[in-house]
């Protein structure tokens, strides 16, 4: 590891000389310690300039080199976003510095975002405070809408944006035993997606993993900063980003009980939020222009299927939370008609 870090420092110094990056040497690196990290997660290193106490850079390298595709995808999408957003990108995104291979290890280097991680905020401070939940939801919705609108691009004549969602549905059916009713819900969902796809005139770049765990409240200007873009992709429907935030927030608001109890608690919270937080969130996001957004029920089902099969399709194994998403799918699929009518 010492030799790798030496090479990483030397590479950063070469960037300073070649591209006139505003970094000073020597660079000191500290590895993020996370005993619960999965072996498919990346190793995170923070780069400090000289005697500075706040990092300037973050370097990510996969524990398994074959997973470098995720870092390459994140780098490519960040480059795209900085082009689309221009100077405003610095107010919501880390800056992509480089994607390089050192000692046969893929390495993504980005700027460090200094601020408060929403994932580390206590439940009492945030999720048990409805006023703060509402404020965060409105802020997140407006920020997401701004990014989507700035990436919105007209579809060329005959252009089709490919989707692997049908393959994810097949994997979902393979992994989990579904009821006859749930299979009908999925069939209706696929039909609805084809219908809305035909209405879209624009494609947009979604994050693909839009939840509070990938948000940081920047220390200086106070804006929400969005990190971890490896699942970002071009789509014509933005339901995955819009509704995943609500689902993840509801899960964060309940005790860490057994999976089924946690799901029931989260669904109860979502129903309670239909009176104020969800309408305010969707109103802040606004009505899509050119791209589409499914009604609440269908949009949340898309999120559940995506999250329940992601690890299996990408890495060939199950994560602990996969079953939770299958349970949420079961709960939401049984929602009555009035639950699907509240949408933008």
C-alpha positions as CSV (number, residue, x, y, z in Angstrom):
1,X,0.0,0.0,0.0
2,X,2.9,2.4,0.8
3,X,4.2,2.1,-2.8
4,X,0.7,2.7,-4.2
5,X,0.4,5.8,-2.1
6,X,3.8,7.0,-3.2
7,X,2.7,6.6,-6.8
8,X,-0.6,8.4,-6.1
9,X,1.3,11.3,-4.6
10,X,3.7,11.4,-7.5
11,X,0.7,11.4,-10.0
12,X,-1.0,14.3,-8.2
13,X,2.3,16.2,-8.3
14,X,2.5,15.6,-12.0
15,X,-1.0,17.0,-12.4
16,X,0.2,20.2,-10.6
17,X,3.0,20.6,-13.0
18,X,1.2,19.5,-16.2
19,X,-2.3,21.0,-15.7
20,X,-1.4,23.8,-13.2
21,X,-3.8,22.3,-10.6
22,X,-3.7,24.5,-7.5
23,X,-2.3,21.8,-5.2
24,X,0.9,22.0,-3.1
25,X,3.2,19.2,-2.2
26,X,3.9,17.1,-0.2
27,X,0.6,15.2,-0.2
28,X,-0.4,13.1,2.8
29,X,-3.0,10.4,2.4
30,X,-5.3,8.9,5.0
31,X,-7.4,5.8,4.4
32,X,-11.1,6.0,5.4
33,X,-11.6,3.3,8.1
34,X,-14.8,1.4,7.7
35,X,-14.8,-2.0,9.2
36,X,-18.3,-2.8,7.8
37,X,-17.3,-2.1,4.2
38,X,-18.2,-4.7,1.6
39,X,-15.4,-6.3,-0.4
40,X,-17.1,-4.9,-3.5
41,X,-16.9,-1.3,-2.1
42,X,-14.0,1.0,-2.9
43,X,-11.1,1.9,-0.7
44,X,-11.3,5.7,0.0
45,X,-8.3,7.8,0.6
46,X,-8.3,11.5,1.6
47,X,-5.4,13.6,0.3
48,X,-4.1,16.5,2.5
49,X,-1.8,19.2,1.2
50,X,1.2,19.8,3.5
51,X,0.0,20.6,7.0
52,X,-3.7,21.4,6.1
53,X,-6.3,19.8,8.3
54,X,-9.0,19.6,5.6
55,X,-8.5,17.3,2.6
56,X,-8.2,18.7,-0.9
57,X,-8.7,15.4,-2.8
58,X,-10.4,12.1,-2.5
59,X,-9.0,9.0,-4.3
60,X,-11.2,5.9,-4.8
61,X,-9.8,2.5,-5.8
62,X,-11.8,-0.7,-5.9
63,X,-10.9,-3.6,-3.6
64,X,-11.4,-5.8,-6.7
65,X,-9.8,-4.3,-9.8
66,X,-12.5,-5.7,-12.0
67,X,-15.0,-3.3,-10.4
68,X,-13.1,-0.4,-11.8
69,X,-16.0,0.1,-14.3
70,X,-18.0,1.8,-11.5
71,X,-15.3,4.4,-10.9
72,X,-15.0,5.0,-14.7
73,X,-18.7,5.5,-15.0
74,X,-18.6,8.0,-12.1
75,X,-15.8,9.9,-13.7
76,X,-17.4,10.0,-17.1
77,X,-20.7,11.2,-15.7
78,X,-19.1,13.9,-13.5
79,X,-17.2,15.2,-16.6
80,X,-20.5,15.4,-18.5
81,X,-22.2,17.2,-15.6
82,X,-19.4,19.8,-15.3
83,X,-19.7,20.5,-19.0
84,X,-23.5,20.9,-18.7
85,X,-23.6,22.9,-15.5
86,X,-20.5,25.1,-16.1
87,X,-19.4,27.2,-13.1
88,X,-22.6,26.1,-11.2
89,X,-21.2,22.6,-11.0
90,X,-18.9,23.7,-8.1
91,X,-22.0,24.4,-6.0
92,X,-23.4,20.9,-6.2
93,X,-20.8,18.4,-7.4
94,X,-17.2,17.3,-6.6
95,X,-14.8,18.1,-9.4
96,X,-13.5,15.2,-11.5
97,X,-9.7,15.5,-11.4
98,X,-8.5,12.2,-13.1
99,X,-9.2,8.6,-13.8
100,X,-5.9,6.7,-13.9
101,X,-4.4,3.2,-13.4
102,X,-1.6,2.9,-10.8
103,X,0.0,-0.4,-10.1
104,X,-2.8,-2.1,-12.1
105,X,-5.4,-0.5,-9.8
106,X,-8.0,1.9,-11.3
107,X,-8.1,5.1,-9.3
108,X,-10.7,7.9,-9.4
109,X,-9.5,11.3,-8.1
110,X,-12.0,13.9,-7.3
111,X,-12.1,17.1,-5.2
112,X,-13.1,16.8,-1.5
113,X,-16.4,18.2,-0.5
114,X,-16.1,19.8,2.9
115,X,-19.4,19.7,4.9
116,X,-21.8,17.7,6.9
117,X,-22.8,14.2,5.7
118,X,-26.6,13.8,5.9
119,X,-26.1,10.1,6.4
120,X,-24.3,10.8,9.7
121,X,-26.9,13.1,11.1
122,X,-28.7,11.5,14.1
123,X,-32.3,10.4,13.8
124,X,-33.3,12.8,16.5
125,X,-31.7,15.8,14.8
126,X,-33.2,15.2,11.4
127,X,-35.7,12.4,10.9
128,X,-37.7,12.9,14.1
129,X,-38.0,16.6,13.3
130,X,-40.8,17.0,10.6
131,X,-39.8,20.6,10.0
132,X,-36.3,19.7,9.1
133,X,-37.5,16.7,7.0
134,X,-39.7,19.0,5.0
135,X,-37.0,21.6,4.5
136,X,-34.6,18.9,3.3
137,X,-37.1,17.4,1.0
138,X,-37.9,20.7,-0.7
139,X,-34.2,21.6,-1.0
140,X,-33.4,18.1,-2.5
141,X,-36.3,18.3,-5.0
142,X,-35.3,21.8,-6.2
143,X,-31.6,20.8,-6.5
144,X,-32.4,17.6,-8.4
145,X,-34.8,19.4,-10.8
146,X,-32.1,22.0,-11.5
147,X,-29.5,19.4,-12.4
148,X,-32.0,17.4,-14.5
149,X,-33.1,20.5,-16.4
150,X,-29.6,21.6,-17.2
151,X,-28.7,18.1,-18.6
152,X,-32.0,17.8,-20.6
153,X,-31.2,17.2,-24.2
154,X,-33.7,16.8,-27.1
155,X,-33.9,13.4,-28.5
156,X,-32.7,13.1,-32.1
157,X,-35.2,11.9,-34.7
158,X,-35.6,8.2,-34.1
159,X,-33.3,8.1,-31.1
160,X,-34.2,5.5,-28.5
161,X,-32.7,5.5,-25.0
162,X,-32.1,1.9,-24.1
163,X,-33.3,0.6,-20.7
164,X,-32.3,-2.6,-18.9
165,X,-35.3,-2.4,-16.6
166,X,-37.0,-5.4,-18.3
167,X,-33.8,-7.4,-17.5
168,X,-34.0,-6.2,-13.9
169,X,-37.6,-7.3,-13.7
170,X,-36.6,-10.8,-14.9
171,X,-33.9,-10.9,-12.2
172,X,-36.4,-9.8,-9.6
173,X,-38.7,-12.6,-10.6
174,X,-35.8,-15.1,-10.5
175,X,-34.6,-14.0,-7.1
176,X,-38.0,-13.7,-5.3
177,X,-41.1,-15.7,-5.1
178,X,-44.0,-13.4,-6.3
179,X,-47.7,-13.7,-5.9
180,X,-50.0,-13.8,-8.8
181,X,-51.2,-10.3,-7.8
182,X,-47.6,-9.0,-7.8
183,X,-46.9,-10.4,-11.2
184,X,-50.0,-8.6,-12.5
185,X,-48.6,-5.4,-10.9
186,X,-45.3,-5.9,-12.7
187,X,-47.0,-6.5,-16.1
188,X,-49.0,-3.3,-15.6
189,X,-45.8,-1.4,-14.7
190,X,-43.9,-2.5,-17.8
191,X,-46.9,-1.5,-19.9
192,X,-47.0,1.9,-18.2
193,X,-43.3,2.5,-18.8
194,X,-43.7,1.8,-22.5
195,X,-46.5,4.3,-22.7
196,X,-44.7,7.1,-20.9
197,X,-41.5,6.4,-22.9
198,X,-43.4,7.3,-26.1
199,X,-44.3,10.7,-24.6
200,X,-40.7,11.8,-23.9
201,X,-39.0,14.3,-26.1
202,X,-35.8,14.8,-24.0
203,X,-33.3,12.6,-22.2
204,X,-31.7,13.6,-18.9
205,X,-28.8,12.5,-16.8
206,X,-30.1,11.0,-13.5
207,X,-27.8,10.2,-10.5
208,X,-29.3,6.7,-10.2
209,X,-28.8,6.6,-6.5
210,X,-30.4,9.8,-5.3
211,X,-30.8,9.5,-1.5
212,X,-29.6,11.4,1.6
213,X,-26.6,9.1,2.0
214,X,-25.1,10.6,-1.2
215,X,-25.7,14.2,0.0
216,X,-23.4,16.6,1.9
217,X,-24.4,20.0,3.2
218,X,-21.4,22.1,2.1
219,X,-19.7,24.0,4.9
220,X,-19.2,27.4,3.2
221,X,-22.1,28.1,0.9
222,X,-24.6,25.7,2.5
223,X,-25.8,24.1,-0.7
224,X,-26.5,20.4,-1.0
225,X,-23.6,18.6,-2.8
226,X,-24.3,15.3,-4.5
227,X,-21.6,12.5,-4.5
228,X,-21.3,8.9,-5.8
229,X,-22.4,9.0,-9.5
230,X,-21.5,5.5,-10.5
231,X,-25.1,4.6,-11.2
232,X,-25.8,7.7,-13.2
233,X,-27.2,7.2,-16.7
234,X,-29.2,8.8,-19.5
235,X,-33.0,8.2,-19.2
236,X,-36.3,9.7,-20.3
237,X,-38.1,9.0,-17.1
238,X,-36.8,10.3,-13.8
239,X,-38.9,8.3,-11.3
240,X,-35.9,6.4,-9.9
241,X,-34.2,9.6,-8.6
242,X,-37.4,11.3,-7.5
243,X,-38.9,8.5,-5.5
244,X,-35.8,6.8,-4.1
245,X,-35.2,9.9,-2.0
246,X,-38.6,9.4,-0.3
247,X,-38.2,5.7,0.2
248,X,-34.7,6.0,1.7
249,X,-35.8,8.9,3.9
250,X,-38.7,6.8,5.3
251,X,-36.4,3.9,6.0
252,X,-34.0,6.2,7.8
253,X,-36.9,7.4,10.0
254,X,-37.7,4.1,11.6
255,X,-35.9,2.0,14.2
256,X,-33.4,-0.6,13.2
257,X,-35.8,-3.5,13.8
258,X,-36.2,-6.7,11.8
259,X,-36.6,-6.3,8.1
260,X,-40.4,-6.7,8.0
261,X,-40.9,-4.4,11.0
262,X,-38.7,-1.8,9.4
263,X,-40.6,-2.0,6.2
264,X,-44.0,-1.7,7.9
265,X,-42.7,1.4,9.8
266,X,-41.4,3.0,6.6
267,X,-44.6,2.4,4.7
268,X,-46.6,3.9,7.6
269,X,-44.4,7.0,7.4
270,X,-44.8,7.3,3.7
271,X,-48.6,7.3,4.2
272,X,-48.3,9.9,6.9
273,X,-46.1,12.0,4.6
274,X,-48.8,12.0,1.9
275,X,-50.5,14.8,3.9
276,X,-47.7,17.3,3.6
277,X,-44.1,16.2,3.0
278,X,-44.7,14.3,-0.3
279,X,-46.9,17.0,-1.8
280,X,-44.4,19.7,-0.9
281,X,-41.5,17.6,-2.3
282,X,-43.3,16.9,-5.6
283,X,-44.5,20.5,-5.8
284,X,-40.9,21.7,-5.3
285,X,-39.7,19.4,-8.1
286,X,-42.5,20.6,-10.4
287,X,-44.0,19.1,-13.5
288,X,-41.5,17.6,-15.8
289,X,-40.9,19.2,-19.2
290,X,-39.9,16.9,-22.1
291,X,-39.0,14.0,-19.8
292,X,-41.5,12.0,-17.6
293,X,-42.3,11.1,-14.0
294,X,-44.5,8.1,-13.1
295,X,-47.2,8.4,-10.4
296,X,-46.1,7.6,-6.9
297,X,-47.0,4.0,-6.7
298,X,-45.4,3.0,-10.0
299,X,-42.4,5.2,-9.4
300,X,-41.7,3.6,-6.0
301,X,-42.1,0.1,-7.5
302,X,-39.5,0.9,-10.0
303,X,-37.1,1.9,-7.2
304,X,-37.8,-1.3,-5.3
305,X,-37.1,-3.5,-8.2
306,X,-33.9,-1.6,-9.1
307,X,-32.5,-1.7,-5.5
308,X,-33.5,-5.3,-4.9
309,X,-31.5,-6.7,-7.8
310,X,-28.7,-4.2,-8.2
311,X,-26.0,-6.0,-6.3
312,X,-27.0,-9.3,-7.8
313,X,-26.8,-8.0,-11.4
314,X,-23.6,-6.0,-10.9
315,X,-21.6,-8.2,-8.6
316,X,-23.4,-11.6,-8.5
317,X,-24.3,-11.6,-4.8
318,X,-27.0,-10.4,-2.4
319,X,-26.6,-7.5,0.0
320,X,-28.3,-7.5,3.4
321,X,-30.8,-4.8,2.4
322,X,-32.0,-6.4,-0.8
323,X,-34.7,-8.3,1.0
324,X,-36.0,-5.1,2.5
325,X,-36.7,-3.7,-1.0
326,X,-38.5,-6.8,-1.9
327,X,-40.7,-6.4,1.2
328,X,-41.4,-2.8,0.4
329,X,-42.4,-3.8,-3.1
330,X,-44.9,-6.2,-1.6
331,X,-46.4,-3.4,0.6
332,X,-46.6,-0.8,-2.1
333,X,-47.9,-3.1,-4.8
334,X,-51.0,-3.6,-2.6
335,X,-51.7,0.1,-2.3
336,X,-55.2,1.0,-3.5
337,X,-55.9,3.2,-6.5
338,X,-56.0,6.5,-4.6
339,X,-52.2,6.0,-3.8
340,X,-51.3,6.0,-7.5
341,X,-53.2,9.2,-8.3
342,X,-51.0,11.6,-6.3
343,X,-48.3,12.6,-8.8
344,X,-46.8,15.4,-10.8
